[in-house]
Amino acid sequence: MTEWFKVGKIVNTHGVRGEIRVISSTDFAEDRYQVGTELMIKNENENKEISVVVRHHRRHKNFDLLEFEGYHSINDVEQFKGSTLYVSEEYLEELEENEFYYHEIIGSTVLTESGEELGKVKEIFETGANDVWVIQRIGGGKDILLPYIEDVVKDIDLENKVIHVHLLEGLAE
């Protein structure tokens, strides 16, 4: 059975020629939206899934704009607003050492070097310099923003979904 991974949320249409506006939640967006890539559109409210093939991709401001084969007007893609985009595992490539897919990191338990549990990784966002991991604290409270840098992230155990970190001064306040 094929496994599918979330790559973004369709937030609106763009123009009248069938483009959709996507807020991406994926690593390697250029790879995810390559022409010819098959994506799955899932509308959780209607319990509906539609397979589409990327015809065109471009970046505009903070959005990825996509066109799909067979969908040529705003009327064709209006139905996709609010849906979620997924990519098949067959489009995932082997990564180099110390590179990870978001889905491998999200949901992992984060522990300090002394073994204190901070919480779980709930999302990842990219900055110009490095990724930032958003840690949802145990018992609530303000999220912790951890930069994915060598000085902070010390060990990643993908099999057990456990990450050991060294907290720099001021990170967990």
C-alpha positions in Angstrom: 0.0 0.0 0.0 1.4 3.4 -1.0 2.0 5.9 1.8 1.2 9.5 1.2 2.8 12.5 2.9 1.3 16.0 3.4 3.0 18.7 1.4 0.6 21.7 1.7 -2.8 23.3 2.1 -4.7 24.7 -0.9 -5.8 28.1 0.4 -7.2 29.7 -2.8 -7.3 29.9 -6.5 -5.0 32.4 -8.3 -6.2 34.1 -11.5 -8.7 32.6 -14.0 -6.5 30.0 -15.7 -6.7 27.2 -13.1 -3.8 28.0 -10.8 -4.2 27.2 -7.1 -2.4 28.9 -4.2 -0.7 26.6 -1.8 0.9 27.2 1.6 3.5 24.5 1.6 4.4 22.4 4.6 7.1 20.4 2.9 10.8 20.2 2.5 12.2 20.4 -1.0 9.1 22.2 -2.5 10.9 22.4 -5.9 11.1 18.6 -6.0 7.6 18.0 -4.7 6.0 20.2 -7.4 8.1 19.2 -10.4 6.1 18.9 -13.7 4.8 15.4 -14.0 4.6 14.7 -10.2 1.4 13.0 -9.1 -0.2 14.5 -6.1 -3.3 13.5 -4.1 -5.8 16.2 -3.1 -7.9 15.3 -0.1 -10.9 17.1 1.1 -11.4 15.9 4.7 -14.8 17.6 5.0 -16.2 15.7 2.0 -14.0 12.6 2.5 -13.0 12.9 -1.1 -9.6 12.2 -2.8 -8.6 13.3 -6.3 -5.3 12.3 -8.1 -3.7 15.1 -10.1 -0.5 15.6 -12.1 1.5 18.9 -11.8 1.5 20.7 -15.1 3.2 23.9 -13.9 4.8 25.3 -10.7 6.1 28.7 -9.7 6.7 30.7 -6.5 4.8 33.9 -5.8 5.4 35.8 -2.6 5.1 33.2 0.2 3.0 30.7 -1.9 3.6 27.9 -4.3 1.3 28.3 -7.4 0.4 25.1 -9.1 -1.5 24.1 -12.3 -2.7 20.5 -12.9 -3.2 18.6 -16.1 -6.8 18.7 -17.2 -7.7 21.7 -15.0 -7.6 24.8 -17.1 -9.9 27.4 -15.5 -10.8 28.8 -12.1 -14.1 26.9 -12.3 -12.2 23.6 -12.5 -10.1 24.2 -9.4 -12.5 26.2 -7.2 -13.6 22.8 -5.6 -10.0 22.3 -4.2 -10.0 25.3 -1.8 -9.4 24.2 1.7 -8.1 20.8 0.7 -4.8 19.2 1.6 -2.1 18.1 -0.9 -0.1 14.9 -0.5 2.8 13.3 -2.3 3.4 9.6 -2.7 6.4 7.9 -1.1 7.6 6.9 -4.6 8.7 10.6 -5.1 10.9 10.7 -2.0 14.6 10.4 -2.6 17.4 9.1 -0.5 18.8 11.9 1.6 22.4 12.6 2.5 23.7 12.1 6.1 22.1 14.5 8.6 19.3 15.4 6.2 15.7 14.4 7.1 12.2 14.7 5.7 9.8 16.8 7.7 7.5 13.8 8.3 10.5 11.9 9.9 11.0 14.7 12.5 7.4 15.9 13.2 5.9 14.0 16.1 9.3 13.2 17.6 9.9 13.5 21.3 12.5 16.1 22.2 14.7 15.5 25.3 17.5 17.6 26.8 20.9 16.1 27.2 20.0 15.4 30.8 16.9 13.4 29.7 14.2 16.0 30.6 11.3 15.8 28.1 10.5 19.2 26.5 7.7 18.1 24.3 7.1 17.0 20.7 8.0 18.6 17.3 4.7 19.9 15.9 5.9 21.7 12.8 9.0 22.9 11.0 9.5 26.1 9.1 12.3 27.4 7.0 14.2 30.6 7.5 17.0 32.0 5.4 19.8 30.4 7.6 18.3 27.1 8.8 15.1 25.3 9.6 13.3 26.0 12.9 11.6 23.2 14.8 8.5 24.2 16.8 8.3 22.1 20.0 4.9 21.8 21.7 5.6 21.8 25.4 4.3 19.1 27.7 1.4 20.4 29.7 1.0 23.4 27.4 2.6 26.8 27.6 4.4 28.7 25.0 6.0 26.7 22.1 9.8 26.4 22.0 11.5 27.4 18.8 14.6 25.3 18.2 17.0 26.1 15.4 18.2 23.0 13.5 21.9 23.7 14.0 24.7 21.5 15.2 25.1 23.4 18.5 21.5 22.6 19.5 20.4 19.3 17.9 22.8 16.7 19.2 21.2 13.3 18.3 18.3 12.2 16.1 16.9 8.6 16.6 14.5 8.3 13.7 13.5 4.7 14.6 12.3 5.6 18.1 11.4 9.2 17.1 13.5 10.7 19.8 15.7 13.8 19.5 18.3 15.0 22.0 19.1 18.7 22.2 21.4 21.1 24.0 19.4 24.1 25.0 21.3 27.3 24.5 20.6 30.1 27.0 17.2 31.6 26.4 15.8 29.0 24.1 13.3 27.4 26.4 12.2 30.4 28.4 
